[in-house]
């Protein structure tokens, strides 16, 4: 093995150090910028993805809140419509009942007038009917008026005799 002197080793180390500095300088000026830019771009993209995930979660939460709000508004609107329909149905029902009550009153008034009229007519005809019935019965029992008069006259004649 050959023996290398200390100065040769130092010279080799210095050359190696200069080579390394030159390599880093070339690397830094030629390749480091694009690599750093690419790494920075990738880091920003990862941050954007992370932010996008946060934004997405935030948007999903907002959408869920909006959905819940819209559902609540829909339920309230539905309940309001049902209440209005009930009120309208009650008004229609009240109108129908009122109409039926008026018709009932009209029918009762007409019936009362008809009953009164028929009662008056019956009272008028009753007296005539009774007289007619008595006369009919009398004629059947006794006979005609002429026969009654003759009988009466004959009874009077017989009494004189």
MIDOSE-1310 file (N, C-alpha, C; in nm, 2 decimals, decimal comma, always signed):
residues 161
xxxx	+0,08/-0,11/+0,00/+0,00/+0,00/+0,00/+0,09/+0,12/+0,00; +0,05/+0,21/-0,07/+0,12/+0,33/-0,08/+0,09/+0,42/+0,03; +0,18/+0,49/+0,06/+0,16/+0,59/+0,17/+0,14/+0,72/+0,11; +0,03/+0,78/+0,15/-0,01/+0,91/+0,09/+0,03/+1,01/+0,20
xxxx	+0,08/+1,12/+0,15/+0,12/+1,22/+0,25/+0,00/+1,31/+0,29; +0,02/+1,37/+0,40/-0,08/+1,45/+0,46/-0,12/+1,57/+0,37; -0,03/+1,63/+0,30/-0,06/+1,74/+0,21/-0,14/+1,69/+0,09; -0,12/+1,57/+0,05/-0,19/+1,52/-0,06/-0,34/+1,49/-0,02
xxxx	-0,35/+1,44/+0,10/-0,48/+1,42/+0,15/-0,56/+1,55/+0,17; -0,49/+1,65/+0,22/-0,55/+1,78/+0,24/-0,59/+1,84/+0,10; -0,50/+1,82/+0,01/-0,53/+1,87/-0,12/-0,65/+1,80/-0,18; -0,66/+1,67/-0,17/-0,77/+1,59/-0,22/-0,90/+1,63/-0,15
xxxx	-0,89/+1,66/-0,02/-1,01/+1,70/+0,06/-1,06/+1,83/+0,01; -0,96/+1,92/-0,02/-0,99/+2,06/-0,06/-1,06/+2,05/-0,20; -1,01/+1,97/-0,29/-1,06/+1,95/-0,42/-1,20/+1,89/-0,41; -1,22/+1,80/-0,33/-1,35/+1,73/-0,30/-1,45/+1,84/-0,25
xxxx	-1,40/+1,92/-0,16/-1,48/+2,03/-0,10/-1,52/+2,13/-0,21; -1,43/+2,17/-0,30/-1,46/+2,26/-0,41/-1,55/+2,20/-0,50; -1,53/+2,07/-0,54/-1,63/+2,00/-0,62/-1,77/+2,00/-0,56; -1,77/+1,97/-0,43/-1,90/+1,97/-0,37/-1,97/+2,11/-0,37
xxxx	-1,89/+2,21/-0,35/-1,95/+2,35/-0,35/-1,99/+2,38/-0,49; -1,91/+2,34/-0,59/-1,95/+2,37/-0,73/-2,08/+2,29/-0,76; -2,09/+2,16/-0,72/-2,21/+2,08/-0,74/-2,33/+2,14/-0,68; -2,32/+2,19/-0,56/-2,43/+2,25/-0,49/-2,47/+2,38/-0,55
xxxx	-2,37/+2,46/-0,60/-2,40/+2,58/-0,67/-2,47/+2,56/-0,80; -2,42/+2,46/-0,87/-2,49/+2,43/-1,00/-2,63/+2,38/-0,97; -2,63/+2,29/-0,87/-2,76/+2,23/-0,84/-2,86/+2,34/-0,79; -2,81/+2,43/-0,70/-2,89/+2,53/-0,65/-2,94/+2,63/-0,76
xxxx	-2,86/+2,67/-0,85/-2,90/+2,76/-0,95/-2,98/+2,70/-1,07; -2,95/+2,57/-1,10/-3,02/+2,51/-1,21/-3,14/+2,43/-1,17; -3,13/+2,35/-1,06/-3,23/+2,26/-1,03/-3,31/+2,29/-0,90; -3,25/+2,36/-0,81/-3,31/+2,38/-0,68/-3,44/+2,47/-0,70
xxxx	-3,43/+2,57/-0,78/-3,55/+2,66/-0,80/-3,67/+2,58/-0,85; -3,66/+2,51/-0,96/-3,78/+2,43/-1,00/-3,82/+2,32/-0,90; -3,72/+2,26/-0,84/-3,76/+2,16/-0,74/-3,83/+2,22/-0,62; -3,78/+2,34/-0,57/-3,84/+2,41/-0,46/-3,98/+2,46/-0,50
xxxx	-3,98/+2,51/-0,63/-4,12/+2,55/-0,67/-4,21/+2,44/-0,68; -4,17/+2,32/-0,73/-4,26/+2,21/-0,74/-4,30/+2,16/-0,60; -4,20/+2,16/-0,51/-4,24/+2,12/-0,37/-4,33/+2,22/-0,31; -4,31/+2,35/-0,33/-4,39/+2,45/-0,28/-4,53/+2,44/-0,34
xxxx	-4,53/+2,42/-0,47/-4,66/+2,40/-0,54/-4,74/+2,28/-0,48; -4,67/+2,17/-0,46/-4,73/+2,05/-0,40/-4,78/+2,08/-0,26; -4,70/+2,15/-0,18/-4,74/+2,19/-0,05/-4,87/+2,27/-0,05; -4,87/+2,37/-0,14/-4,99/+2,46/-0,15/-5,11/+2,38/-0,20
xxxx	-5,09/+2,28/-0,29/-5,19/+2,20/-0,34/-5,25/+2,11/-0,22; -5,16/+2,06/-0,14/-5,20/+1,98/-0,02/-5,28/+2,07/+0,07; -5,23/+2,19/+0,09/-5,31/+2,28/+0,18/-5,44/+2,31/+0,12; -5,45/+2,33/-0,01/-5,58/+2,36/-0,08/-5,67/+2,24/-0,06
xxxx	-5,61/+2,12/-0,07/-5,69/+2,00/-0,05/-5,75/+1,99/+0,09; -5,66/+2,02/+0,18/-5,70/+2,02/+0,32/-5,81/+2,13/+0,34; -5,78/+2,25/+0,29/-5,88/+2,36/+0,30/-6,01/+2,32/+0,22; -5,99/+2,26/+0,11/-6,11/+2,22/+0,03/-6,19/+2,12/+0,11
xxxx	-6,12/+2,03/+0,18/-6,19/+1,93/+0,27/-6,27/+2,01/+0,38; -6,20/+2,11/+0,44/-6,26/+2,19/+0,54/-6,38/+2,27/+0,49; -6,36/+2,32/+0,37/-6,46/+2,40/+0,30/-6,58/+2,31/+0,27; -6,55/+2,19/+0,21/-6,65/+2,09/+0,18/-6,73/+2,05/+0,30
xxxx	-6,66/+2,03/+0,41/-6,73/+1,99/+0,54/-6,82/+2,11/+0,58; -6,77/+2,23/+0,57/-6,84/+2,35/+0,61/-6,97/+2,36/+0,52; -6,95/+2,34/+0,39/-7,06/+2,35/+0,29/-7,16/+2,25/+0,32; -7,11/+2,12/+0,35/-7,21/+2,02/+0,38/-7,29/+2,05/+0,51
xxxx	-7,22/+2,11/+0,61/-7,29/+2,15/+0,73/-7,39/+2,25/+0,70; -7,35/+2,35/+0,62/-7,45/+2,46/+0,58/-7,56/+2,40/+0,50; -7,53/+2,31/+0,41/-7,64/+2,25/+0,33/-7,74/+2,17/+0,42; -7,68/+2,10/+0,52/-7,77/+2,02/+0,61/-7,86/+2,12/+0,69
xxxx	-7,80/+2,23/+0,74/-7,87/+2,33/+0,81/-7,98/+2,39/+0,72; -7,95/+2,42/+0,60/-8,04/+2,48/+0,50/-8,15/+2,38/+0,47; -8,11/+2,25/+0,46/-8,21/+2,14/+0,44/-8,31/+2,14/+0,56; -8,26/+2,14/+0,68/-8,34/+2,13/+0,80/-8,43/+2,26/+0,81
xxxx	-8,38/+2,37/+0,77/-8,45/+2,49/+0,77/-8,57/+2,49/+0,67; -8,54/+2,44/+0,55/-8,64/+2,42/+0,44/-8,74/+2,32/+0,48; -8,70/+2,21/+0,54/-8,80/+2,11/+0,59/-8,89/+2,18/+0,69; -8,83/+2,25/+0,79/-8,91/+2,31/+0,89/-9,01/+2,41/+0,83
xxxx	-8,96/+2,49/+0,73/-9,05/+2,59/+0,67/-9,16/+2,52/+0,59; -9,12/+2,40/+0,53/-9,23/+2,32/+0,46/-9,33/+2,27/+0,55; -9,29/+2,22/+0,67/-9,38/+2,17/+0,77/-9,47/+2,28/+0,82; -9,41/+2,40/+0,85/-9,49/+2,51/+0,89/-9,59/+2,55/+0,79
xxxx	-9,55/+2,56/+0,66/-9,64/+2,59/+0,55/-9,75/+2,49/+0,54; -9,71/+2,37/+0,55/-9,82/+2,26/+0,54/-9,92/+2,28/+0,66; -9,87/+2,30/+0,78/-9,96/+2,32/+0,89/-10,04/+2,44/+0,88; -9,99/+2,54/+0,82/-10,06/+2,67/+0,79/-10,17/+2,64/+0,69
xxxx	-10,14/+2,57/+0,59/-10,24/+2,53/+0,48/-10,35/+2,44/+0,54; -10,31/+2,35/+0,63/-10,41/+2,26/+0,69/-10,50/+2,35/+0,78; -10,44/+2,44/+0,86/-10,52/+2,52/+0,94/-10,62/+2,61/+0,86; -10,57/+2,66/+0,75/-10,66/+2,75/+0,67/-10,77/+2,66/+0,61
xxxx	-10,74/+2,54/+0,57/-10,84/+2,45/+0,51/-10,94/+2,42/+0,62; -10,90/+2,39/+0,74/-10,99/+2,37/+0,85/-11,08/+2,49/+0,87; -11,02/+2,61/+0,87/-11,10/+2,73/+0,89/-11,21/+2,74/+0,78; -11,16/+2,72/+0,66/-11,25/+2,74/+0,54/-11,36/+2,63/+0,55
xxxx	-11,33/+2,51/+0,59/-11,42/+2,40/+0,60/-11,52/+2,44/+0,71; -11,48/+2,50/+0,82/-11,57/+2,54/+0,93/-11,66/+2,65/+0,89; -11,61/+2,74/+0,81/-11,69/+2,85/+0,76/-11,80/+2,79/+0,66; -11,76/+2,70/+0,58/-11,85/+2,64/+0,48/-11,96/+2,56/+0,56
xxxx	-11,91/+2,49/+0,67/-12,00/+2,41/+0,75/-12,10/+2,50/+0,82; -12,05/+2,62/+0,87/-12,14/+2,71/+0,94/-12,24/+2,77/+0,84; -12,19/+2,80/+0,72/-12,28/+2,85/+0,62/-12,39/+2,75/+0,58; -12,35/+2,62/+0,57/-12,45/+2,52/+0,54/-12,55/+2,51/+0,65
xxxx	-12,50/+2,51/+0,77/-12,59/+2,50/+0,89/-12,69/+2,62/+0,89; -12,63/+2,73/+0,87/-12,71/+2,86/+0,87/-12,82/+2,85/+0,76; -12,78/+2,80/+0,64/-12,87/+2,79/+0,53/-12,98/+2,68/+0,57; -12,94/+2,57/+0,62/-13,03/+2,47/+0,66/-13,13/+2,52/+0,77
xxxx	-13,08/+2,60/+0,86/-13,17/+2,66/+0,97/-13,27/+2,75/+0,90; -13,22/+2,84/+0,80/-13,32/+2,93/+0,74/-13,42/+2,84/+0,66; -13,38/+2,74/+0,59/-13,47/+2,66/+0,52/-13,57/+2,59/+0,61; -13,52/+2,54/+0,73/-13,61/+2,48/+0,83/-13,71/+2,58/+0,87
xxxx	-13,67/+2,70/+0,90/-13,76/+2,81/+0,95/-13,87/+2,83/+0,84; -13,82/+2,84/+0,72/-13,92/+2,87/+0,61/-14,02/+2,75/+0,60; -13,97/+2,63/+0,60/-14,06/+2,51/+0,60/-14,16/+2,51/+0,71; -14,11/+2,54/+0,83/-14,20/+2,55/+0,95/-14,30/+2,66/+0,94
xxxx	-14,26/+2,77/+0,89/-14,36/+2,88/+0,87/-14,46/+2,85/+0,77; -14,42/+2,79/+0,66/-14,52/+2,74/+0,56/-14,61/+2,64/+0,61; -14,55/+2,54/+0,69/-14,64/+2,44/+0,75/-14,74/+2,50/+0,85; -14,69/+2,59/+0,93/-14,78/+2,65/+1,03/-14,89/+2,73/+0,95
xxxx	-14,86/+2,80/+0,84/-14,96/+2,87/+0,77/-15,06/+2,77/+0,70; -15,01/+2,66/+0,65/-15,09/+2,56/+0,59/-15,19/+2,50/+0,70; -15,13/+2,47/+0,81/-15,21/+2,41/+0,92/-15,32/+2,51/+0,97; -15,28/+2,63/+0,98/-15,38/+2,73/+1,02/-15,49/+2,75/+0,92
xxxx	-15,45/+2,75/+0,79/-15,55/+2,76/+0,68/-15,64/+2,64/+0,68; -15,58/+2,52/+0,70/-15,66/+2,40/+0,70/-15,75/+2,39/+0,82; -15,70/+2,44/+0,93/-15,78/+2,44/+1,06/-15,90/+2,53/+1,04; -15,88/+2,66/+0,98/-15,99/+2,75/+0,96/-16,09/+2,69/+0,86
xxxx	-16,04/+2,63/+0,76/-16,13/+2,56/+0,66/-16,21/+2,45/+0,73; -16,14/+2,37/+0,81/-16,21/+2,26/+0,88/-16,31/+2,31/+0,97; -16,28/+2,42/+1,04/-16,38/+2,48/+1,13/-16,50/+2,53/+1,06; -16,48/+2,60/+0,94/-16,59/+2,64/+0,86/-16,67/+2,52/+0,81
xxxx	-16,61/+2,43/+0,76/-16,68/+2,31/+0,70/-16,74/+2,22/+0,81; -16,68/+2,22/+0,93/-16,73/+2,14/+1,04/-16,88/+2,17/+1,07; -16,90/+2,30/+1,09/-17,04/+2,34/+1,12/-17,14/+2,30/+1,01; -17,10/+2,32/+0,89/-17,18/+2,28/+0,77/-17,20/+2,13/+0,77
xxxx	-17,08/+2,06/+0,80/-17,09/+1,91/+0,80/-17,18/+1,86/+0,91; -17,17/+1,92/+1,02/-17,26/+1,87/+1,14/-17,40/+1,90/+1,10; -17,43/+2,01/+1,05/-17,57/+2,04/+1,01/-17,62/+1,94/+0,91; -17,54/+1,92/+0,81/-17,57/+1,83/+0,70/-17,59/+1,69/+0,75
xxxx	-17,50/+1,65/+0,85/-17,51/+1,52/+0,90/-17,63/+1,50/+0,99; -17,67/+1,60/+1,07/-17,79/+1,59/+1,15/-17,91/+1,59/+1,06; -17,91/+1,67/+0,96/-18,02/+1,66/+0,86/-18,03/+1,53/+0,79; -17,92/+1,47/+0,75/-17,92/+1,34/+0,69/-17,97/+1,23/+0,78
xxxx	-17,92/+1,24/+0,91/-17,96/+1,14/+1,01/-18,11/+1,16/+1,03; -18,16/+1,28/+1,05/-18,30/+1,31/+1,08/-18,38/+1,26/+0,96; -18,34/+1,28/+0,84/-18,42/+1,24/+0,73/-18,42/+1,08/+0,72; -18,32/+1,02/+0,76/-18,32/+0,87/+0,76/-18,41/+0,82/+0,87
xxxx	-18,40/+0,89/+0,98/-18,48/+0,84/+1,10/-18,63/+0,87/+1,08; -18,66/+0,99/+1,04/-18,79/+1,03/+1,04/-18,85/+1,03/+0,90; -18,78/+1,05/+0,80/-18,82/+1,06/+0,66/-18,80/+1,20/+0,61; -18,88/+1,23/+0,51/-18,86/+1,37/+0,45/-18,93/+1,47/+0,54
xxxx	-18,91/+1,59/+0,51/-18,97/+1,70/+0,59/-19,12/+1,70/+0,57; -19,16/+1,67/+0,45/-19,31/+1,67/+0,42/-19,37/+1,56/+0,50; -19,31/+1,45/+0,52/-19,36/+1,34/+0,59/-19,37/+1,38/+0,74; -19,28/+1,45/+0,79/-19,28/+1,49/+0,93/-19,39/+1,59/+0,95
xxxx	-19,41/+1,68/+0,86/-19,52/+1,77/+0,87/-19,65/+1,70/+0,87; -19,67/+1,61/+0,78/-19,79/+1,54/+0,77/-19,82/+1,46/+0,89; -19,72/+1,39/+0,95/-19,74/+1,32/+1,07/-19,77/+1,41/+1,18; -19,71/+1,52/+1,19/-19,74/+1,62/+1,29/-19,88/+1,67/+1,28
xxxx	-19,92/+1,70/+1,16/-20,06/+1,75/+1,14/-20,16/+1,63/+1,17; -20,13/+1,51/+1,14/-20,22/+1,40/+1,17/-20,23/+1,38/+1,32; -20,12/+1,39/+1,39/-20,12/+1,38/+1,53/-20,20/+1,49/+1,59; -20,20/+1,60/+1,54/-20,28/+1,71/+1,59/-20,43/+1,69/+1,57
xxxx	-20,46/+1,64/+1,45/-20,60/+1,61/+1,42/-20,65/+1,49/+1,51; -20,57/+1,40/+1,54/-20,61/+1,29/+1,62/-20,63/+1,34/+1,76; -20,56/+1,43/+1,80/-20,58/+1,49/+1,93/-20,71/+1,56/+1,95; -20,75/+1,62/+1,84/-20,87/+1,70/+1,85/-20,99/+1,60/+1,85
x	-20,98/+1,50/+1,79/-21,08/+1,40/+1,79/-21,08/+1,33/+1,91
